[in-house]
Amino acid sequence: MSRQYKLGIAGLVHDHVWGLLNQFKATEKVKIEAAADPNPPLLEKVKALYSVNKLYTNFLDMINRSDLDIILLCTENSRHVDVVEAAAEKGIHVIMEKPMSANLEQADRIVRAVERYKIKVVVNYPTTWSPSVQQAYKMVKEGKIGDIFHIRFRGAHAGPKEVGCSPYFYTWLYNKDLNGAGALVDYCCYGVNLSLWFLGRTPQSVIGIIGTLARTYLEVDDNAMVVMDYKNAFGVAEACWSQVGPYPIHGPIINGTDGSLVVEEDGKLHFYSVKTKGDYKDIQSKIIEPTTPPKGWRNGPEYIIECIEKDKEVEEPLNVKINRSVQEVLEAGLRSALEGRRIYLPL
């Protein structure tokens, strides 16, 4: 019989926590041992849904008093670093919901903790587990579309409050110190993460635009754009908390010298190419049926368990190294928007 890993939950204020707990439960390799959150109603909810009896209002108490193997980290972005540092000292592995932190200084502290204590930390991006995104990445690496010169991702919905996120969630999303910004951090992080992963490097400079255009009751941005200049390629990350429509996410769209790949809202992967090299009048289009992701590449909980069991390094786009770069680009985008100028990397 395979080993049962003891899971602790640090934070219940990120609404993604409930889906991730269902994924952990489905692995049949985890016992949900404890949970920590300052909100009693959320503690009662996790107790009722998952029979968790060790409940704490402070994550440090949970880490110090419970014998844990893995922590599922779903606090506010700004509190990720404190949980990772405390867990690292105890040798506890961590999976956190994206992005890695609220700012670059916090991201650097997380990287240092991981390097010092050699724990495994996964920054969970839901886009990673899309079969079409994985298939697109494979095709890019096989040279199917030539050299990438443009990659774009747009994440959008009507707004956290408007689409029904819990008050526990949207309250901190609307707080610059806890989130890092507004829509820029919440949704541009996807596009930045994908751009860095597909292009395999960081941009040389960044231009950012932010605005509170429609949800004028907010003190943070409800719309944002980060443009990454790679010298021979552009990456574009768009974010919107005010889009009325049925399609919250579009992309990525990857344009190469010999073809294009488009991941549609319904998950279909479109491949555009020319029948004869150089003949751009004869474009062919087909829908690519992605291969089924192997076990361990279907969701974040499966992935971190596989990393632990096989003692393998956390890969891109999930490890702290690439996500430290994501944070650097986001911070550059925010600075660019506030200062009205192009920001060059490294910061």
N, C-alpha and C positions, 0 to 999 in steps of 0.2 A: 504494500500500500504506500502511495506517495505521501510525502510529508505534508502536514497541515501548517500553514503559515499564519501567525497571529497578527491580525491587522488592527491598527488603531486609526481612528479618524480624527484629524486635527482640523476642526472647522466644519460647520454645516451651512455656512452662509452663501456658498456658491451652489446655485441650483443644479449644476451638473453632478453634484455629489450622489444623488439618488440613482441616476443611471449607471454611474461608475460602481456603486455598491452592488447593483444587480449584476454587472459584469463580473465583479469579483466573486459573487456567490455562484455564478454559473460555472466558474472554473473548478469548483468542488475541491479547491486546494487551500481555501482560506477560512479561518474562523474569525469573525468580527468580534474582537476581544474588548474594545473600549472605544469611547468617543468623548471628545472634548469640545465644548462650545459654550459661550457665555449666555446663550439664549435658552431658558428652560423649555419652551415649547418645542424647539428643535431637538433637544435631548429626549423629550418624551416621544417625539415622532420616530427617531432612530431606534429607540427602545421597543416601540410597538411594532415597527416594520421588520426589525432584524434581531430582536431578542437580545439587545445589548444591555448588559446590566452594570458594567463598570462605566459610570458616567462622571464627567468632570467639567467644571466651568473654566478650567485653566489647562492649556495643553502641556505646560511644564509638569503639572501634577500627574497627568496621564503618562507622560514619557518616563518620569521618575518612579512611578508606582506600578506600572504595568510592564510585563515582559513581552515586548513586541518585536516582530520581524520586519514589518512594513508599516509605513504611515501613508494614508491617503490624505493629502493636504488640500483642503478646500476652504481656506480662510480668504480674507482680503489679500490682494496682491502684495501689499506692503508688509504683511506679516509672514510671508513665505520664508524670508531669510532667518527669522528667529526660530521657526520650527525646524528648518533644515540644520541650523547650527546645533540646536539641542539634540536632534536625532542623530546627527553625525557623531557626536561625542559618545553616544550609546551604541554606535554601530548599526543603527536602524536605517534601512533603505527607505526611499521616499518616492512617491509618484504625486506630482502636483498638477493641478489644472492650469492651463496656459493663461497668461504669459509667465515667465519665470519670476518676475518681480515688478515693483512699481518704478524703479529707476536703476541706473547703471551701477551706482555704488552698492546697492543691495545685491545686484547680480554678481558683482566681483566677490562679495563676501560668500555667496553661495558656492562659487567656483573654488574659492580657497578652502572651504569646509570639505567639499568633495575630494579635492586633491590631498588634503591632510589626512582624512580619515578613511578614504577609499570606499565610501559607500556608493551605492548605485542610486542615481537620481534621474527620474524620467519626467520631462516636461510634456504633458499630454496635450497634443493638438488633435482634435477630432478629424481634421482633414487628412492626417497621416493614414488613417484607417480606411479611407475611401479606396475601393478596388480600382476605380478609374484613375485616381491620382497615382496610385502605386504603378499601374500599367503605363501611365504617361511618363513617369520617371524612368521606368525600364526602357521605354522606346527612345527617350532622349539619350540615355547612356549608350544605347545601341547605334546612335547616329541616324535615327530614322527621319529626323527633321533638320539635320545639319547643325550648324552653330546657332544657339539661341541669341537673338538680338532684342527680344522683348518678352516679358512675362507680366501678366496682370491678374490680380485677384480683387474682387469686390465682395465685401461682407456687408449686408444691409438688412435691416428690418425697421419696423415702425417705432422702435424704442423699447428699452427694457421694461418700463412700466406699462407701456401700451400693449405689448405682446403677452403680458401676463406673468412676467418674472415676479418672484416673491418680493415683498418689501425688504426682507433680510438681504436679498441679493442686490436689488437696484439701488438701495440706499447707499451702499458703499461704491457701486459703480459710478454714482453721481458725485463722489467725493474725490477731488484731485489727489489728496495726500494718500488715500487708501488704495485708489486705483492706479494712479500715475498720470492720468489725464481723463478724457472721456472716451468717446468713440475711437479716437486715435489708438489708444492702448488696447481697448477691448477687441477691435476688429482689424485694424491695420497690422496687428501682430501676426495674423494669419498670412497675409500677403508677403510680409517681410520674411517670415519663416520659410515659406515656399520659395521665394526668390533666392534666398541664400542656399537653400538645399539644391534646387535645380541648377543654379549657376555655379555652385561650389566655391564661392568666394564672397567677400564683403565688397560693397561698393566703394568707390573712391570719394563720392560726395552724395549729399542728401538735400532735397528740398521738401519742405513740409508746408501744408496749408491746413488751417483749422478754422471752424466757425460754428457758432450756435445759430443755425439758420432757421429752424422750424420749431424745435422744442425750446422756446425762449424762456421757459421757467427754469432751465438748467443753468448752473454756474460753470459747467464744463462744456466741451465741444460736442455737438451732436453730428457733425460731419467733418471728415478729415481725409487728407490724401498725403501719402508719402511717395515721392519719386526718387528712385535710387539710380545713380549714374555709375555704371560699371566701365565707362570709357567706350567699350564696344557693344554694350547692351544696356537696356533700360529695364528696371523693375518698377512696377506701379502697384501700390497697396491702397485700396479705397475702403472707407468706413462710413456707414450711415446709420443713424438711429432715428430716421424720419421718413423712411421709404414706405409708401403705401403700396402693397402688392403682394402677390403670393410667393415670390421667389426671393428668399432671404440671402442666398449666396450664389455667386456666379464665378465659376472658374476653378482652377486657373485656366487662363488662355496663354498658351506658349507658342510664340512665333519663332521659327527658325529659318535659316537660309534656304532650306529645301522642303519646308512644309510647316504645318501648324497642327497643334493639338488643342482641343477645346473640351473641357469637362463641363457638361451642362448641368442645370439645376436638378434634373431628374437622375443624375448620375451617369448618363451615357457619355461615352468618350468618342468624339468625332476626330477623324484623322484626314487632313487635307494635304494633298501632294500633287506633283505633276507626273504624268505618265512618262514623259521624256525630259531628262534633265535640261533645264534652261527654257523649256517651252511653257510659258506661263499662260498661254491661251487654253491649254487643255488641263484644267484642274480636275482631279478626281477626289471624290469624297466618300468615305465609308465609316460606318460605326464599328468601332473595335469592341469586341466582347472581352472584358478584362478577365484574367485568370483569377480564380478564387484565392485569396490570400492564404498562405499557410498558417497553421496553428502557431500562435505567438505573434502574428502580424495582423490580427483581426481587431484588437482593441488594446488599450493601455494596460489594464490589469493582467491580461494574458502575457503581454510583452514583458512587464517587469518581473513576473514570476519566472518566465523563461530565462531572463538575464541572470536571475539569482540562481536558478537550478543549474544552468550551464556555465555559470561564472563568466559570462561574456560582457564585454564593454557595451554600454548604451550607445546606440548608433545615432547618426543624423537622421531626421531632424529633431530628435528627442533629447539629445544630451545637453549638458550644461555649457559646453564649449560653443556650439552653434547658437544656443539661446542667449548666451552672453552677448554675442554679436547682434542678435535680434534686438536686445535691449539697447545696445549702442546705437543702432539705426533709429529706433523709436525715439530715443532721447535726442538724437540729432534732428529728427523730423520736428519734434516739439520745439527745440531751440530755433530751428529755421523759421517756423511759423511765428514764433513770438518776436524774433529779432529781424525778420524780413530779409534774410540772406541765405545763401547756400552755405551748408556746413560741411567741412571736409573731415574725413576720417583718417586715422583714428582720432577720437576726441581727446 
